[in-house]
Amino acid sequence: MPGRCLVAASDEIEDRVMVDRDVSPGPEPRTVEPRRRFRRGVRIAVVLALVVAFAAFLGCTSTITAPHDPPSPTKIIVLAEAMHRGLLLPDGTGSFVEYGFGEWSWYALGEDAWYRVFPVVLWPSAGALCRREHHARDLLEVKASMPWVRLQELVVSGDRVRLLRERLEREFTSRAAESVWQSRYAMRFLPNERAYWWASNCTDQVADWLRELDCEVSWVPLRLDLVVD
């Protein structure tokens, strides 16, 4: 990450300067290390502020454009619930199954203390796929069961939907022993090789699945939301 490289380079230069100035063999003053940590913290904060400002300037919402006249047209739903973004696919029995992505410890293990927000977001950690069943036949019924969420509907190729759903279902079925059920979210979580952090979050994963369904998803530097064109 560029911000880390800048901080590391700055620390190395600072260490060299301090060595050059140390002309006496006496012990290093105790105030040096706290001052160094403070300056390092200031530099990190400045770099993060610049990254956030740059992302805000360019925007953080991607636009979804559904394919034109797809074969076997099938309705899918993009769900937004607080910071979570999920993709609802028809399960072949008249209902929907939702797939999403999150940080393994935060969601699957329930380690969601406030002080873990920064390490979860700022650098890569273990990711997790999630799965939730919706006993609803269409968008209106999903909305009736979860009135607090935002739902957007698209029409895509039925064959592509089937292939994506079957692939995700195989992963959950073949590795069922590794999965964790969280009643808090009514979701099952499965460890995933994809790391979770600000540059690879749940919205990015949904965007990747939408591309598999032949949708176009616009690029933004920090993707936090999706809106259907």
Buried (B, 14 or more C-beta within 10 A) or exposed (E): BEBEEBBEEBBEEBEEEEEEEEEEEEEEEEEEEEEBEEBBEEBBEEBBEEBEEEBEEEBBEBBBEBBEEBEEEBBBBBBBBEEBBBBBBBBEEEBBBBBBBBBBBBBBBEEEEEEBEEEBBBEBBBBBBBBBEBEBEBBEBBBEEBEEBEBBBBBBBBEBBBEBBEEBBEBBEEEEEEBBEBEEBEBBBBBBEBBBBBBBBBBBBBBBBBEEBBBEBBEBEBBBBBEEE
